[in-house]
Amino acid sequence: MNICVVALGKIGLPLAVQFASKGHRVLGADVSERVVQLVNDGAVPFPGEADLDVKLKEAVAAGLLSATTDTAAAVAESEAVVVVVPLFVDAEGVPDFGWMDDATRAIARGLKPGTLVSYETTLPVGTTRSRWASMLSEGSGLTAGTDFHLVFSPERVLTGRVFADLRRYPKLVGGIDEASAAHGVRFYEAVLDFDERPDLDRPNGVWDLGSAEASELAKLAETTYRDVNIGLANQFARFADTVGVDVTKVIEACNTQPYSHIHSPGIAVGGHCIPIYPRMYLWNDPAATVVRSAREANAAMPDYAVDLLAAAYGDLTGVGVLVLGAAYRGGVKETAFSGVFPTVEALRRRGATPYVSDPMYSNEELAAHGLPGYDGEPLGAAVIQADHAEYRNLTPADLPGVTVLVDGRRVTDPARWAGVRRVVIGG
């Protein structure tokens, strides 16, 4: 079939390549002329996605994938449209639908009868039915559920391992009606492959959740669960610090019992998903006090890590402190809602002189994010913010002058840090 993927970012482009790998003709639509040109040249516009460079070249060379800035024209040639346009949420959890509205209006201009439209961008519950159905209908003159099919099917993958995750996890689909859901299920069965999962109660594959709202809630729920779980782990860790207990041993012991699945505490919760979607859930359900408390607990962790540093080091006024890791998690060149930003600000409030280094970023790139790069200035302390593999073998010789290390991710080997006070969160 002919498929249009709208937005060729870190999720959209791997999806387009995956669909092409199944023999379908894919038109990628993106507002960026640079991205479109690179894709048409078979070049990846961003680093870090496993196997994407090879698979993209193969798809383009086979004539199965091309890109354009004309979304309406691409939609007009397609039997299915998959939308992965970013949705931004402000600090209060209020969604900004601007980019998605623009994309939806463009889709509507090219929409023809019989087309399936699937939104994969994480949304507040009710958005597919209440916002997109009417917007698509108004712009196309077609009736949602009668003239075209509309589903929500959340992306459930992590950047850097998209192709593996597409196979690993069930593909959730929810339609605005039964016919839409049936079309959505058939579509995803035709474009995805799935690993066997004997741990699941039903076969891995495409799962119809019964409604667009159920599918929307499933994505918010699974991500919010992680934030709440990490928030609980961080609360345990902070208490463990007060009673001299190693919280990791406690968590390991608890998780030997099959009903306990406590996550790991740490200096920050970052990325495009876990810090954002709980706020989106709260926009739907402002009375969810558990969700709100967990989000507040996790947002407070960078300040707490700096408090631990000050308690161990003393007055930080004028002290050079190196923050190791700008990325929000190890091995990913991405700073979305990274803990590096609040950590740097907390250090400044304490009077310290913060610097940042990251094996994936140059000082020029750090400066573009408003972060002070490190050029060998005198240091008194360091804070590990991201769990890059490169930090596992760090020793005091790598950080001359550092007398206190706060390892916010527990990635360093304590045996290597004799002579330096090494502090971790949770004992």
Beta strands, then each sheet from edge to edge (+ up, - down):
strand 1: 2-6
strand 2: 25-29
strand 3: 65-68
strand 4: 80-83
strand 5: 88-89
strand 6: 95-96
strand 7: 116-119
strand 8: 149-152
strand 9: 171-175
strand 10: 206-208
strand 11: 320-324
strand 12: 353-357
strand 13: 381-384
strand 14: 404-407
strand 15: 421-424
sheet 1: 3+ 2+ 1+ 4+ 7+ 8+ 9- 10-
sheet 2: 5+ 6-
sheet 3: 12+ 11+ 13+ 14+ 15+
end
